[in-house]
Amino acid sequence: MTPESHSLTDTDHPSAAPPPGCPAHDLGPGGLRRLYGPGAEDLGAVYEKLRAEHGPVAPALLHGDLPIWVVLGHSENMHMVSTPSHFCRDTRLWTPMQDGTAKPDNPLMPHLAWQPLCSHAEGDEHLRLRGAVSGAMSTIDYRAIRRHINRATQHLVNKFCEQGRADLVSQFAERLPMVVMCEIFGMPEEYNDRLVEAARDLPKGTETALASNAYIMDVLMRLTARRRAEPKDDFTSHLINHPARLTDEEVAQHLRLVLIVASESCANLLANVLRVVLTDPGFRAQLNGGQMTVPEAVEQTLWDEPPFSSVIAYFAKQDTELAGQRIRQGDGLLLGIAPGNVDPRVRPDLKANMQGNRSHLAFSGGPHECPGQDIGRAIADVGVDALLNRVPDIQLACDEHELRWRETISNRHLVELPVKFEPGPQQEVTLSSPAESVPSQRTGSRVAAEQPRPTAPESVDTPGTPQPTPASGQAGRRGVFHRFLRWLGGK
């Protein structure tokens, strides 16, 4: 086929749609496969059909039949995220956003609406915002955090150890990341059920997400105001005191970004690792026998069941070509994390153990590579190990086929993971100690050095020219995302 054969700009002709009752009802205009609806309940299968039909880069349709390229190949994904001269994260460049075909009520709008965050910014502004986040990350004491993860795990297990039964999703995987992030942010007193529920609800873009976002932003704006007045040795204080001089709203918005991404990704990673341990006897035997360490098990899961299956989206800054497909300026491209991880050119045998290979796409790559991946790995490594040591006889409390998933284009989320074990007594545990005051941004490097990833290039994160800091906003000041959610909800 020629590069022109699947132009994304010619998919909306009404004659291209199949008639009602046609077996191709799951296809959209132009005969393109939809990534939503009845025909896309198993997105993994859809991706493999696209790979067979088009190769490593395939045309498809998002919600509302919006055209998108799905990048399925491992090397093609790495090329895309590592070439900022051709591809970027600025959603304002996407043709459907510019011509109005991306409607305000599209369910993916929370992912697509541009926000003044490092995850959407490019150039000098990206360096300024990302530099502040990475700089604050570099001050985290990873030895202390790993000790806190262990204590937090014991604390959570204490809540169900005497019952002999638990749901490891709602009682463990969804809670441990939030406990840890509250400690890292310097707000352990804010951890509660409502914060956990709000963090899981906010990304859904529903009416309740408005209230969830308002609650989270109120917590974070109050925290920002406290740390602006009285800095301590925590992530929030270092983010405020970074030479990039973020405003209070920029600080709170980036705290929200880190909190939500960490909560969602770590909850999925924990649940996925534990599911494999509980359902694959060979996998568990390797752990018990010492042939595999917990960090290696986590890395294998990042290949097989990444916390995010795709990222919406990258956008072409100019006409270019990718895997023989002509990509026009303004086209959108889906970062295919899950399909890229099973690219047969990289993994001809999906059952083969990856032996700690870190070249998966779970944390993306290039300038927008996840800056908090060490935190995610630590939560999964220590949390899983501590849980299995505390309840070594833990078993799945249902048949594997009874497990249910909630799948979106972004991730595949395990709904419940019921387990049973021999009841045991609670253990005494103290969760946290108060943070010490610090006068200014700390410049030391990480305590635990990050191991290099084989194929993902190092991102360059240096702060841009310091900007004057406007007067601090009130604790209840509304953020950009809050205003967008209210607009999306028609308010």
C-alpha positions, 0 to 999 in steps of 0.5 A: 500500500502507498503512504497515501492510502490511509490519510486521516483527513478523509475519513468522514465521508458519510458513504464510507459508513457501513449500513445498519446490521452490517457485520462491519458495524464496529468499523467507522467512516473509511472502514477504519476500526474504532477504538471504542464501542462494542467492537473494541471491548478487547483493545488488545485484540483490536491492536493485533488486528490493526498490526496485521492489517497495517503494520506498526503504525495504523489508522483508527478512530477515537470516540466521536470517530475522531481520526488517530494513528495508533503507533503499535511498534516498539521502535516507532513509539520510541522514535515518536517520543524521542523526536520533539522536532516532529512530534509533541504533546500540545493538543492545540495542534490536533486538527480536530481541535482546530476545526471543532470536530472534537466536541466539548462533550467528547468523553476523552476531552479531559485527556485532550484539553490543553493545560499549562502543565509540563506534560503538555508544554514544549520548548523553554516552558517545558524545560522550566516546568519539568525542571522544577518537577524533576528538581524536586524529585531529585531531593527525595530520600529513597531509603527513607521512602522505602522504609515508609512504604514498608510501614504503610504496608504493615498498617494497611495489612493490620486493617484486614489481617484478622479477618482472613479475607480481603480485596487487594484492590480496594483495601491495598493497591488503591490505598498504598500509593496515596499513603506514600504520596501524602508522605512525599508531599508532606501532608500525611494528615490529609490521607483519608478515604475521601482523598483515595476515592477522589483520586480514582474518580477525577480522571473519569471526567464525569459529573462527580469528577468536578467535586473530586477535582475541587476537593483535591485542589483545595487540599493541594492549594492549602498545602502550597500556602502552608509550605510557602509560609513554612518550608519543610524537607518535602517534595512540595517545599522543594517544588516551591523553592526551585529556581524556576519560581512556580506560582502557587497555582502552578505548584498545586496543578503539578502536585495534582498531576503527580498525585493522580498519575502516581495513584492510578499507575501504582494502583494498577501496577500493584494489582497486576503484579499481585494478580500474576503472583496469585494466578501463575504457579510458575511465577510464584514458584520462581519468587519463592525459590529465589529464581526471580526477585520482586523487582524482576517480577515488577519489571516483567509485569511492566512488560506484560501488563503496563499500568497505562496501556496508551497515552493520548496523544502526540501530535505531528508538528509538520508533515512527516513519515512513520513506518511508511505511513504519511503523517500530516501536520496536525495528525494525532498519534496514540502512544501504544504502550501495551501493543508496543510492549508485545511487538513481535519484532522485539518479543517473538516469544511473549512467554519468555522472561525478560530478565529485568530488561527495562526497555519497555514503554511503561514509563514512555521516553524522551522529554516526557518520560515519567519523572516519578518511575523510581517512586512507582518501582519502589512502591511496587517492589517494597509493597508486594514484598512486604505483603507476601512476607506478612501473609505468605499463605495468601491465595486467590479467593475465587476462580481466575475466570471470575476476575473482572476488568474495567478497560478504557483506552488508557488502561486496563483496571482490575476491579477486585482481587479477592484473597484468603489467608490464615487470620493473624494478629495486628502488628505495631507500626508507626506511620510517619515522623514530622518533616524537618524545616529547610531554608531553601531548595536542596541540590543534592542527588538522589540517594538511590541511583536510577538504573539506566533504561537501555533504549529510552534516552535521558530527558534533559530537564533544566530550569529555564530563566526564572520568572517573577512569582505573582502574589500567592493565590488564596487557598481556595483559588480554582485551577485551570483544570477545575474550570475546564471540568465545570465547562465540560459539565455545562456549568 
